[in-house]
């Protein structure tokens, strides 16, 4: 197999394979892994500002808006007013799961778990833990260097 020197290409190949597995299992819930991840993150943290949520998920503001739009239209996520100290700027707004969104998240967890179990089986415990540690370490390094580079 030919080695690729481009970090982005190599990581995208891996994430596409993983995304396909998650999307396959979440299709029964009419969700993609991107949508499930948003429901889970908002469900876990409660009401949160959209900009901090985007930062937390490694998305830019416009990508976050595009990803939220169908979830808001489906009635799974609601916009809410938050105290100014929880917002990044005056144009920002907060989001939370609606009651239906909470049900959707809980209903889809078993299919997410099935996908996660398949990925864990493919990778094996040692590779899975090593991968998670490497990715966490890389994310920290990028966060520390963001201001210096951009």
VMD Tcl script that draws the C-alpha trace (Angstrom):
set ca {
  {0.00 0.00 0.00}
  {1.34 3.42 -0.97}
  {1.96 5.77 1.97}
  {0.48 9.24 1.71}
  {2.50 12.17 3.04}
  {-0.58 14.39 3.37}
  {-1.94 14.22 6.92}
  {-5.32 15.55 5.85}
  {-5.83 12.92 3.13}
  {-4.89 10.09 5.47}
  {-7.16 11.31 8.26}
  {-10.05 11.97 5.87}
  {-9.79 8.42 4.53}
  {-10.11 7.09 8.06}
  {-12.91 9.44 9.08}
  {-14.88 8.62 5.91}
  {-14.70 4.91 6.76}
  {-15.83 5.59 10.32}
  {-18.53 8.02 9.19}
  {-19.93 5.39 6.83}
  {-20.28 2.93 9.72}
  {-21.96 5.46 12.02}
  {-24.25 6.71 9.25}
  {-25.22 3.14 8.35}
  {-26.40 2.39 11.89}
  {-27.94 5.83 12.53}
  {-29.92 5.69 9.26}
  {-32.58 3.72 11.15}
  {-33.06 6.88 13.26}
  {-32.92 9.15 10.19}
  {-29.75 10.80 11.51}
  {-26.19 11.24 10.31}
  {-23.26 11.08 12.71}
  {-22.90 14.87 12.43}
  {-26.50 15.34 13.52}
  {-26.23 12.74 16.28}
  {-23.04 14.39 17.57}
  {-24.81 17.74 17.83}
  {-27.80 16.25 19.63}
  {-25.47 14.42 22.02}
  {-23.27 17.45 22.70}
  {-26.22 19.77 23.31}
  {-27.94 17.06 25.36}
  {-24.84 16.59 27.48}
  {-24.05 20.27 28.09}
  {-27.59 21.69 28.17}
  {-28.28 25.17 26.82}
  {-25.14 26.44 25.13}
  {-24.20 29.34 22.88}
  {-23.84 28.45 19.22}
  {-20.34 29.91 18.90}
  {-18.93 28.08 21.94}
  {-20.65 24.92 20.65}
  {-19.02 25.36 17.23}
  {-15.62 25.86 18.86}
  {-16.17 22.84 21.11}
  {-16.94 20.69 18.07}
  {-14.15 22.07 15.90}
  {-16.55 23.72 13.43}
  {-16.69 27.23 12.07}
  {-19.79 29.33 12.61}
  {-21.27 28.85 9.11}
  {-20.82 25.06 9.18}
  {-22.49 24.98 12.58}
  {-25.43 27.03 11.26}
  {-25.87 24.70 8.26}
  {-25.74 21.62 10.50}
  {-28.18 23.07 13.05}
  {-30.76 24.25 10.49}
  {-32.36 20.84 9.71}
  {-32.33 19.87 13.40}
  {-34.12 23.08 14.32}
  {-36.59 22.54 11.44}
  {-37.26 18.99 12.68}
  {-38.07 20.43 16.11}
  {-35.23 18.59 17.87}
  {-33.24 21.72 18.78}
  {-34.68 25.01 20.02}
  {-33.09 28.42 20.08}
  {-33.03 30.07 23.49}
  {-31.99 33.36 25.01}
  {-28.94 32.98 27.20}
  {-27.30 35.39 29.64}
  {-24.78 37.64 27.87}
  {-21.87 36.04 29.74}
  {-22.70 32.72 28.03}
  {-22.60 34.29 24.56}
  {-19.57 35.22 22.50}
  {-21.16 38.31 20.96}
  {-24.51 40.08 20.81}
  {-25.49 38.38 17.54}
  {-24.97 34.94 19.06}
  {-27.80 32.82 20.41}
  {-28.20 29.69 22.46}
  {-29.57 26.26 21.65}
  {-30.96 23.39 23.66}
  {-32.65 20.09 22.94}
  {-36.42 20.20 22.76}
  {-38.36 17.43 24.51}
  {-38.60 15.69 21.11}
  {-34.86 16.22 20.57}
  {-34.12 14.59 23.90}
  {-36.26 11.61 22.89}
  {-34.52 11.45 19.50}
  {-31.10 11.46 21.16}
  {-32.05 8.72 23.66}
  {-33.75 6.67 20.93}
  {-30.68 6.82 18.67}
  {-28.07 5.99 21.35}
  {-28.38 2.19 20.88}
  {-27.64 2.51 17.15}
  {-24.73 4.84 17.86}
  {-23.48 2.22 20.36}
  {-23.73 -0.53 17.70}
  {-21.64 1.57 15.31}
  {-19.11 2.34 18.04}
  {-18.87 -1.37 18.90}
  {-18.22 -2.25 15.24}
  {-15.46 0.37 15.05}
  {-13.95 -0.85 18.34}
  {-13.99 -4.43 17.04}
  {-12.31 -3.46 13.76}
  {-9.62 -1.42 15.49}
  {-9.15 -3.58 18.57}
  {-8.65 -2.14 22.04}
  {-4.97 -1.27 21.65}
  {-5.36 0.58 18.34}
  {-8.56 2.28 19.48}
  {-6.97 3.64 22.66}
  {-3.77 4.64 20.84}
  {-5.81 6.43 18.16}
  {-7.92 8.30 20.71}
  {-4.80 9.37 22.62}
  {-3.05 10.54 19.43}
  {-6.09 12.50 18.27}
  {-6.59 14.09 21.71}
  {-2.91 15.05 21.81}
  {-3.05 16.48 18.28}
  {-6.19 18.49 19.10}
  {-4.49 20.02 22.13}
  {-1.46 20.97 20.03}
  {-3.64 22.60 17.37}
  {-5.64 24.51 19.99}
  {-2.41 25.79 21.53}
  {-1.06 26.90 18.17}
  {-4.28 28.30 16.63}
  {-3.67 31.91 17.61}
  {-0.05 31.80 16.53}
  {-0.83 30.43 13.05}
  {-4.10 32.03 12.04}
}
mol new
graphics top color blue
foreach p $ca { graphics top sphere $p radius 0.5 }
foreach p [lrange $ca 0 end-1] q [lrange $ca 1 end] { graphics top cylinder $p $q radius 0.2 }
display resetview
